[in-house]
Structures are given as structure tokens and as C-alpha cells.
């Protein structure tokens, strides 16, 4: 029985490592670095608590709005006016593109990829599944680039840089415009075939009171992003709100992402105190922030890359552009991309290979186009 228990434990450990690979890597790096710089009072100063509290607050509010069915309801309303396959593709792709700017790329894909699968079944257009989901993923990863709250690395880099919201939008807007035009051009290649009006059962009975309360909480989060009100107070308010009204939301928060941030904060803090290592990385990245960010994102994914590289340069503009463009490319370049792949693998396992091939092709093409825009602008 003990042997069986050991096997069961090891199986669970392997399963956890596979599921939370980036978290495990960040914690392992933190532990290894602790052998070189022994734990002391400086460790607490490594962690950017402002970013962590804001990230926790935003994830809680977005999880609440998602469970209320707000985003699905909006999608159903838009689809009620769809008359052909091109309009269908346009709506399904640009829903995550625009929503990711406010609700993060992860939440946009969690919401709209399953939604697209259901819609395409109802419209009897399963042949559109692979291209639509690929474009949804690209759309969410690029749309989220526009705003500080669009994805975790933006939130962190915006906080660290202390730049104004206007400056951030001015930096990212050209890439968003080009991305939108590229997506639009691709969609124009879809054959324009008529479809019956898609009549989805609207089972979203949204509590107006909860919806209003979540909107207020989201507004408070936005004020925190703009540094108008204190993030500690907002985090406390949201926590009390959840404890009283929505305790189940606590189970929907991505604690592994918060843990990943902490692990990398400790690793970066420790490595920064080792002069030889710090100088080596600094010499490698200075002047090459954007291409290095893009390349490291292909292996580490863009959130860890932003955390790691930010410890060795203060060229925030280059890091913001690099880690966002770095979300294109491999499947793990943006961890949000795995959400879409898992949906395809679960619902249509026979389409996994074609999905991966076309996903990689489309991502590389988009990355080349947007990197060319970066070279033109710089």
C-alpha cells in the first residue's frame, strides 16, 4: 500500500509539473539562486506587491464577469445579425481582439474559443474551426497589447516604467492597427457563403446587481492602473466583496501566475546582487531589448521573459513591444495560446496536427510583419 501511495504521489507530481511547468521553473530558479544569495531582509523588497495585488484584483473581477455570462451574452447578441460566413468569421475573431484589451487575453480566449466551437457547430461550418480558433488566438494575444491591463506583462512593465497611459497607448497603437488590418485581410479570403441566422439559446440570466457591483470594482481597478487610488485599499475591498457575495470566485483565480511572478522576482533580485551575472546579462540585452525579448519569449513565454529581462534594462518601450510581439511564434510564446490548443485537442483530437502547423505558420507571418513595423518605427 505504501508503494502504491508513492506511485500515486509521483504521478500527481508529474501531472502538476506538466500542468504548471513555468511555475515550477520559476520556483526552482528562485531556490537555486538562494544558494548564491542567502535569504535576508532584502528578499521582501524583491517582490513588486503593487503588481501582484493589482493582478489579483483584475483576475477576480474578470472571473466574476465571466461567470455571470456577460461576455457570452454580448457575443450572442452580435451573432443574431450574422448572415454569411465572412461576417461570422469577422465577429468570432474580433470579439477576443477587442475584449482582450480590457479582460486580458487569457479570459478572452477562455470565453470565446468554446463559444466559437459551439457557434460553428450550429452553423454547420466545422471546416472553419481550425482557421477561426487560430485567428482568435492571434487576435487575443495582439489585441491585449494595446492596454496595460490587457495581459500580465503589460501590467507589470507599465507599473515599473511609471509611464503615462497616453504614452503607453501611443507606443502600442501602431501595432494594434496593423494587426487589425492583417486580420481583416485574412478574413476577406474566407468564402462568402450564406448561413441561416444563428439562434443560440440565451441562458445567461445576469444578476443586474452583481453586474453593477463588478463594474464598480473594475472601475476601481482601472483607477489603480492610473495610480489615482491605492491598490491595497482596492484589493481589500474586492476580497471582502468576494467573501460576502462570491466566494466561489476564489477558486477561479490563477494563483500559479501569481506564484510565477514571485519566483521570478526572487530569482531576478538574487541574480542582480551577483555582479558578474548581472553584467553578463546586461551586456547581452542592452541595445537589443526587443529582439532578445522576442527570442526568449519563444522558449520561456512572454510573461517570464518580461520579468526576467526587466531586471537588467530600463528600456521599457523596447521590452513592452518585444514581449508583446514575442507572444507570436511558438505555442508556448504566450501561455494564453495553450488555452485554444487544449480546446481543439479536447474537442477535435484529429485536428491537433493541422492546428499546430497552421498556427505556427500564421504566427510566424504575423511576427515578421509586426517586427518589420518595429524596424520602420525605430
Legacy VTK file of the C-alpha trace (Angstrom):
# vtk DataFile Version 3.0
C-alpha trace
ASCII
DATASET POLYDATA
POINTS 378 float
0.000 0.000 0.000
2.896 2.331 0.716
4.405 1.569 -2.693
1.051 2.270 -4.308
0.821 5.510 -2.390
4.315 6.507 -3.562
3.347 5.813 -7.179
0.192 7.818 -6.789
2.134 10.711 -5.286
4.770 10.643 -8.047
2.044 10.527 -10.707
0.393 13.586 -9.166
3.749 15.368 -9.011
4.488 14.653 -12.683
0.986 15.771 -13.635
1.410 19.009 -11.650
4.799 19.749 -13.237
3.364 19.211 -16.722
0.414 21.454 -15.964
2.403 24.190 -14.192
5.781 23.968 -15.929
6.520 27.706 -15.896
5.584 27.996 -12.207
7.878 25.078 -11.330
10.756 26.581 -13.342
10.372 29.956 -11.620
10.324 28.391 -8.153
13.299 26.139 -8.982
15.309 29.141 -10.192
14.379 31.025 -7.015
15.569 28.115 -4.833
18.835 27.687 -6.778
19.568 31.424 -6.604
19.044 31.298 -2.833
22.202 29.148 -2.549
24.210 32.032 -4.031
22.446 34.826 -2.143
21.211 33.554 1.193
17.744 34.716 2.327
17.798 38.027 4.155
15.646 41.101 4.712
16.191 42.235 1.097
14.060 39.343 -0.199
10.832 41.160 0.670
11.955 44.141 -1.414
12.340 41.947 -4.498
8.604 41.429 -4.893
6.513 44.038 -6.696
3.495 43.828 -4.394
1.685 46.587 -6.275
1.620 44.496 -9.476
0.642 41.314 -7.626
-2.276 42.942 -5.811
-3.497 44.624 -8.993
-3.192 41.380 -10.939
-5.121 39.505 -8.230
-7.847 42.159 -8.229
-8.232 42.183 -12.016
-8.316 38.380 -12.223
-11.016 38.251 -9.538
-13.207 40.835 -11.267
-12.767 39.236 -14.711
-13.581 35.783 -13.305
-16.754 37.209 -11.781
-17.898 38.885 -15.005
-17.132 35.736 -16.970
-19.136 33.516 -14.632
-22.042 35.945 -14.882
-22.033 35.271 -18.623
-21.610 38.908 -19.628
-19.191 38.290 -22.498
-21.150 35.319 -23.874
-24.338 37.392 -23.858
-22.674 40.132 -25.911
-21.430 37.529 -28.379
-24.912 36.047 -28.778
-26.382 39.493 -29.434
-23.825 40.165 -32.179
-24.331 36.753 -33.820
-28.074 37.284 -34.114
-27.325 39.621 -37.053
-24.898 37.294 -38.866
-25.888 36.369 -42.437
-22.800 34.846 -44.083
-19.556 33.025 -43.280
-17.404 36.146 -43.662
-19.484 38.083 -41.139
-19.360 35.052 -38.864
-15.546 34.948 -39.036
-15.346 38.704 -38.505
-17.393 38.565 -35.299
-15.749 35.439 -33.861
-12.218 36.795 -34.444
-12.708 40.405 -33.407
-14.641 39.555 -30.220
-11.434 38.332 -28.484
-9.395 41.058 -30.223
-11.344 43.919 -28.648
-12.336 42.232 -25.388
-8.727 41.220 -24.633
-7.883 44.912 -24.307
-9.939 45.042 -21.110
-10.446 41.498 -19.859
-6.936 40.068 -20.679
-6.028 37.648 -23.466
-6.500 34.603 -21.204
-10.077 35.459 -20.251
-10.924 36.412 -23.847
-9.799 33.001 -25.113
-11.370 31.062 -22.234
-14.647 32.787 -23.103
-14.705 32.968 -26.886
-12.919 29.814 -28.124
-15.531 27.420 -26.636
-18.155 29.918 -27.798
-16.788 29.721 -31.381
-16.798 25.912 -31.307
-20.488 25.899 -30.346
-21.385 28.545 -32.951
-19.590 26.752 -35.789
-21.400 23.527 -34.917
-24.767 25.292 -35.002
-23.892 26.956 -38.316
-22.690 23.602 -39.720
-19.317 25.169 -40.525
-16.860 22.861 -38.750
-14.469 23.303 -41.697
-13.843 26.840 -40.411
-12.882 25.648 -36.929
-9.071 25.496 -37.239
-8.593 28.859 -39.026
-11.084 30.626 -36.760
-9.521 29.411 -33.499
-6.011 30.226 -34.762
-7.099 33.743 -35.696
-8.919 34.130 -32.357
-5.692 33.256 -30.537
-3.601 35.683 -32.577
-6.304 38.334 -32.144
-6.408 37.962 -28.348
-2.618 37.989 -27.994
-2.270 41.116 -30.156
-5.394 42.970 -29.044
-4.237 42.662 -25.444
-1.089 44.581 -26.389
-2.959 47.884 -26.508
-3.640 48.423 -22.795
-1.744 47.933 -19.523
-4.478 45.598 -18.243
-4.544 43.556 -21.464
-2.048 40.975 -20.203
0.163 40.330 -17.152
3.458 41.508 -18.660
1.910 44.825 -19.713
0.552 45.371 -16.227
3.977 44.707 -14.707
6.020 46.717 -17.215
3.574 49.639 -17.132
3.856 49.720 -13.336
7.655 49.526 -13.421
8.081 52.137 -16.132
5.770 54.673 -14.460
4.864 55.960 -17.921
1.547 57.692 -18.529
-1.389 55.838 -20.048
-1.234 58.168 -23.061
2.425 57.270 -23.649
1.630 53.553 -23.381
-1.235 53.786 -25.884
0.897 55.848 -28.259
3.561 53.137 -28.140
1.273 50.164 -28.781
-1.418 51.648 -31.043
0.505 51.373 -34.363
0.965 47.617 -33.850
-2.712 47.184 -32.970
-3.812 48.995 -36.128
-1.538 46.873 -38.336
-2.638 43.676 -36.544
-6.316 44.549 -37.065
-5.720 45.242 -40.766
-3.863 41.937 -41.182
-6.677 40.006 -39.502
-9.226 41.802 -41.663
-7.329 40.952 -44.866
-7.126 37.279 -43.866
-10.847 37.180 -43.120
-11.606 38.668 -46.578
-10.165 35.457 -48.044
-12.949 33.448 -46.363
-15.560 32.405 -48.898
-18.721 34.443 -48.503
-21.416 31.780 -48.141
-24.851 32.438 -46.749
-25.843 30.835 -43.452
-29.067 30.632 -41.548
-29.441 33.095 -38.709
-27.726 31.506 -35.726
-30.260 31.165 -32.952
-28.411 30.363 -29.757
-30.310 29.761 -26.568
-29.647 32.740 -24.364
-29.315 31.061 -20.999
-27.439 33.973 -19.430
-29.677 35.279 -16.650
-27.389 38.014 -15.436
-27.897 39.467 -11.988
-28.059 43.220 -12.562
-26.936 43.942 -9.011
-23.826 41.725 -9.281
-23.085 43.089 -12.742
-23.231 46.663 -11.436
-21.020 45.791 -8.466
-18.422 44.141 -10.713
-18.420 47.179 -12.992
-17.723 49.381 -9.976
-14.897 47.082 -8.884
-13.472 47.067 -12.411
-13.555 50.867 -12.419
-11.607 50.867 -9.161
-9.011 48.578 -10.768
-8.651 50.998 -13.676
-8.100 53.849 -11.219
-5.353 51.751 -9.606
-3.717 51.230 -13.002
-3.692 55.012 -13.397
-2.290 55.401 -9.844
-5.258 57.517 -8.801
-6.220 55.357 -5.820
-4.270 52.957 -3.598
-4.165 49.351 -4.799
-4.073 47.995 -1.220
-7.467 49.526 -0.446
-8.986 48.149 -3.676
-7.577 44.661 -3.043
-9.119 44.674 0.437
-12.481 45.886 -0.934
-12.539 43.174 -3.625
-11.528 40.467 -1.139
-14.296 41.487 1.293
-16.796 41.623 -1.589
-15.892 38.084 -2.674
-16.049 36.752 0.885
-19.552 38.158 1.335
-21.114 37.628 -2.112
-18.971 35.458 -4.411
-16.687 33.057 -2.515
-16.631 30.623 -5.455
-14.628 33.170 -7.470
-11.589 32.491 -5.275
-11.294 29.086 -6.986
-11.184 30.715 -10.442
-8.156 32.928 -9.777
-4.878 31.871 -11.415
-2.712 31.551 -8.302
0.001 29.787 -10.319
0.557 33.016 -12.270
0.981 34.931 -9.014
3.402 32.265 -7.805
5.326 32.501 -11.083
5.741 36.242 -10.561
7.053 35.719 -7.015
9.500 33.017 -8.129
10.965 35.209 -10.878
11.076 38.268 -8.617
13.260 36.334 -6.146
15.470 34.902 -8.894
15.963 38.293 -10.582
16.600 40.004 -7.241
19.245 37.484 -6.264
20.961 37.463 -9.663
21.043 41.259 -9.633
23.174 41.073 -6.498
25.792 38.937 -8.280
27.936 41.465 -10.224
29.342 39.006 -12.789
25.949 37.560 -13.740
24.294 40.978 -13.786
26.995 42.454 -16.042
26.836 39.476 -18.431
23.061 39.702 -18.940
23.168 43.482 -19.077
25.791 43.444 -21.836
23.747 40.864 -23.738
20.460 42.744 -23.660
21.405 46.447 -23.754
20.610 47.771 -27.229
18.926 44.504 -28.211
15.936 44.532 -25.846
13.232 43.918 -28.432
14.825 41.035 -30.417
16.093 39.401 -27.209
12.591 39.676 -25.696
11.056 38.101 -28.790
13.547 35.223 -28.848
13.380 34.494 -25.119
9.563 34.503 -25.294
9.667 31.626 -27.780
11.198 29.417 -25.090
10.109 30.896 -21.739
6.856 32.584 -22.904
6.425 36.339 -22.770
5.391 36.874 -19.135
8.511 35.234 -17.615
10.655 36.956 -20.262
9.300 40.355 -19.196
10.014 39.583 -15.544
13.490 38.233 -16.227
14.753 40.892 -18.640
13.298 43.831 -16.713
15.908 43.237 -14.030
18.717 44.170 -16.430
17.448 47.096 -18.507
15.209 50.105 -18.124
14.360 50.421 -21.821
10.692 49.871 -21.059
9.378 50.724 -24.515
11.538 48.048 -26.136
10.554 45.458 -23.515
6.847 46.206 -23.896
6.995 45.856 -27.672
9.331 42.849 -27.569
7.396 40.776 -25.054
4.084 41.504 -26.786
5.371 40.632 -30.250
7.130 37.699 -28.604
3.697 36.253 -27.834
3.593 35.317 -31.513
5.593 32.343 -32.761
5.682 29.059 -30.852
2.733 27.597 -28.987
4.290 28.492 -25.633
5.374 32.019 -26.640
2.181 33.192 -24.955
0.747 30.810 -22.363
-2.718 32.026 -23.372
-2.229 30.192 -26.686
-2.335 26.886 -24.815
-5.946 27.624 -23.851
-7.001 27.461 -27.503
-4.885 24.397 -28.253
-6.358 22.483 -25.310
-9.884 23.240 -26.564
-9.018 21.851 -30.009
-7.237 18.824 -28.541
-10.183 18.050 -26.258
-12.991 18.510 -28.774
-11.273 17.560 -32.051
-8.139 15.482 -31.366
-7.840 14.590 -35.064
-7.254 18.275 -35.875
-4.329 18.794 -33.487
-1.583 18.348 -36.094
-3.144 20.626 -38.705
-3.872 23.178 -35.987
-0.230 23.251 -34.808
1.125 23.524 -38.360
-1.162 26.368 -39.401
-0.873 28.050 -36.002
2.909 28.211 -36.378
2.737 29.450 -39.980
0.232 32.224 -39.220
2.104 33.306 -36.080
5.479 33.494 -37.840
3.993 35.540 -40.698
2.328 37.961 -38.254
5.531 38.204 -36.197
7.582 39.058 -39.301
5.088 41.736 -40.378
4.936 43.390 -36.960
8.686 43.166 -36.395
9.106 44.934 -39.743
6.803 47.669 -38.393
9.022 47.883 -35.310
12.133 48.324 -37.511
10.384 51.065 -39.510
9.305 52.913 -36.357
12.722 52.626 -34.750
LINES 1 379
378 0 1 2 3 4 5 6 7 8 9 10 11 12 13 14 15 16 17 18 19 20 21 22 23 24 25 26 27 28 29 30 31 32 33 34 35 36 37 38 39 40 41 42 43 44 45 46 47 48 49 50 51 52 53 54 55 56 57 58 59 60 61 62 63 64 65 66 67 68 69 70 71 72 73 74 75 76 77 78 79 80 81 82 83 84 85 86 87 88 89 90 91 92 93 94 95 96 97 98 99 100 101 102 103 104 105 106 107 108 109 110 111 112 113 114 115 116 117 118 119 120 121 122 123 124 125 126 127 128 129 130 131 132 133 134 135 136 137 138 139 140 141 142 143 144 145 146 147 148 149 150 151 152 153 154 155 156 157 158 159 160 161 162 163 164 165 166 167 168 169 170 171 172 173 174 175 176 177 178 179 180 181 182 183 184 185 186 187 188 189 190 191 192 193 194 195 196 197 198 199 200 201 202 203 204 205 206 207 208 209 210 211 212 213 214 215 216 217 218 219 220 221 222 223 224 225 226 227 228 229 230 231 232 233 234 235 236 237 238 239 240 241 242 243 244 245 246 247 248 249 250 251 252 253 254 255 256 257 258 259 260 261 262 263 264 265 266 267 268 269 270 271 272 273 274 275 276 277 278 279 280 281 282 283 284 285 286 287 288 289 290 291 292 293 294 295 296 297 298 299 300 301 302 303 304 305 306 307 308 309 310 311 312 313 314 315 316 317 318 319 320 321 322 323 324 325 326 327 328 329 330 331 332 333 334 335 336 337 338 339 340 341 342 343 344 345 346 347 348 349 350 351 352 353 354 355 356 357 358 359 360 361 362 363 364 365 366 367 368 369 370 371 372 373 374 375 376 377
